[in-house]
Amino acid sequence: MNDLENKVVEILKTIYDPEIPVDVFELGLIYEVKIDKETNVAIEMTLTSPNCPVAESMPKEIEDKVAADDAFKSAKVNIVFDPPWDKDMMSEEAQLELGFL
């Protein structure tokens, strides 16, 4: 990853699912981060469930936090459910934290 992608990941690691004490990146909710030449960030992510109670607020929080960093011009989150999220997408760190390992 380049420095700008690393910066996005650092920001993502400060955003937590309110129902699970693990950040969205380690949970495996982030599928893709793209940064264009104008430093607009496009994030493709999923939620733990289509009925997730933070389905509206979490993408907005991510967009706001990434866009607030001076390194980026804007941020847009696209929610997808294919492939569907499951616990195997979590990092080892997250699985350990939640007692799955």
Residue pairs with C-beta under 8 A, 6 or more apart in sequence:
1 9
4 35
4 39
4 71
4 72
5 33
5 35
7 69
7 71
8 33
8 35
8 41
8 43
8 66
8 72
9 25
9 33
11 65
11 66
11 69
12 23
12 24
12 25
12 30
12 43
12 62
12 66
13 23
13 25
13 26
14 23
14 65
15 23
15 24
15 58
15 61
15 62
15 65
16 22
16 23
16 24
17 23
17 24
17 27
17 29
17 48
17 54
17 58
18 53
18 54
19 48
19 53
19 54
20 27
20 48
20 98
21 97
21 98
22 90
22 94
22 97
22 98
24 30
24 45
24 58
24 62
25 91
26 90
26 91
26 93
26 94
26 97
27 48
27 89
27 90
27 91
27 94
28 85
28 88
28 89
28 90
28 91
28 94
29 45
29 46
29 47
29 48
29 85
29 89
30 43
30 44
30 45
31 44
31 45
31 46
31 80
32 42
32 43
32 44
33 41
33 42
33 43
33 44
34 41
34 42
34 43
34 44
35 41
35 42
35 72
36 42
38 73
39 71
39 72
39 73
40 72
40 73
40 74
40 75
40 76
41 66
41 67
41 72
41 74
41 75
41 76
42 75
42 76
42 78
43 62
43 63
43 66
43 75
43 76
43 77
43 78
44 77
44 78
44 80
45 59
45 62
45 77
45 78
45 79
45 80
46 79
46 80
46 81
46 83
46 84
46 85
47 54
47 55
47 58
47 79
47 81
47 85
48 85
49 85
50 81
52 58
55 79
59 77
59 79
60 77
62 75
62 77
63 75
63 76
63 77
64 75
65 75
66 72
66 75
67 73
67 74
67 75
87 95
87 100
90 98
90 100
92 101
95 101
